[in-house]
């Protein structure tokens, strides 16, 4: 398994929209590391182990195996918009 995921990989790993992951990252609500701190735009990387711990603490009541379909996307996602 990779030690660091980019935003698209992390969104797929968590089963959420990329835009939702970006909002969580910018708000500091999800474990991530900005690898471009001096740049104009943040570039985040995500540890799968840290995401697993975060999901375990925030996923009570949600079933990660059966996710609803997002009307904006063709795949199943946990949460969108």
Secondary structure, DSSP 4 states (H G I P E B T S, - for coil): --S-B-HHHHHHHHTS-HHHHHHHHHTT-S--EES-TTSSS--EEB-HHHHHHHHHHH-TT--TTS-PBPTTSSSB-S---
